[in-house]
Amino acid sequence: MSDEKEESKIEKLAEKKKTKAIMKIMEKADSTVVIDALKALSGIGDEDSINCITSYLDSTDSTIKVAAANAAMSINSEYLKTQVRRVCNSEKDSNVHQQLLAALNA
């Protein structure tokens, strides 16, 4: 399935608040699709979404890590704010650290 089709499918699943279906797509998706899925999950904001977003905060892919931080911060949750702070404090790449700080302060 192309990225465009997956992104469209994610959008439809997000409208229906189908967190688990979005998470399943993320398992075998490229980084662009994962980033779109993280945004969709932040709009759902249920417990499964929050847990999934939290897991991507520890991604080795810095673009995914930053996208997860932005998704986390768009949900008004002290737990997620704490998790983003944790990741930010342990980040060694100064560019990624700055992006995480920007997410925290947005």
N, C-alpha and C positions, 0 to 999 in steps of 0.2 A: 504494500500500500504506500502511496506517495505521501510525503510530508503534508501536502495540501489536503489530501483526503483525511489523513489522521487528525490534522488540526480542526477540520470541519466536524469530524466525529467527536472530538473532545469538546468542542463548543456545544454540540447538541446534548452530550452527556452531562455537561455542566448545568445546562438549563434544567435538566431532569434531576440534578443533584445525585448522579450515579458515580459516587466516589470510587468504589471498587473497580468499576469498569475503566475509569480513567487510569487508575493505578496499574491495571493489567496492561494497558497500552504502553505505559511508561517503562515497563520491564524490558521491552525489546525495541525501544525507540531511540532515535539519535538525539543529540543534545537540543536541537531546535524544537523538537516535539516535546521533550521533557520540560523545557522552559515554558512552552505554551500550556502544558498540563499543570505545572506548578501555579501559574496564574489562575487557571480554572479552579484548581483546588482551593486557592485562597478565597475565591468567591463563594465556595460552598462552606468552608470553615467548620465542618463537623469533626468529631474526634479522629476518624480515620484520615481525613485530610490533614489535620494538624500533625498526626504521627508521621505521615508520609513526607510532608514538608520538612519536618524535623530531621528525618533520615537523610534528606538531600543536603542539609546544611553541612554535612561531613563529606560531601562529594570531593573527589580529587580533581574534577573539572571545575576550574574557577568560575566559568560563566554560569554553570549550574548552581554552584555554591552561592553566588551573588543573587541569582534569580530566586533561589530558595529563601534567602534572607529578605529580599523584597516582598516575596509572597507572604512570608511569616509576619513581616511588619505591617502588612495590610489587614491582618486579622488582629483585633484588639484583644491580645492575650498576654498576660504577664509571663506565662510559661514560655511562649515563643520569644518574647523580648529577652528573657534570660538566656535562652538557647542561642540567639543571635549574638548576644554579648559574649557568651562562652566561646563561640567560634571566632568572633572578632579578636578577642584577647589572645587566642592561641595562633592566629594567622601570622605566618612568617613573611609572606609576600606583601611588600608594602603597598603595592597597587591594589591588590585584593583587599587588604586591610582598610584602605581608604574607602573603597566601594562599600564594604560592610558597615563602616562608620556612617557613611552617607545614608545607607538604608536605615540604620538605627535612628538617625536624626531627622529623617524625612517626616 
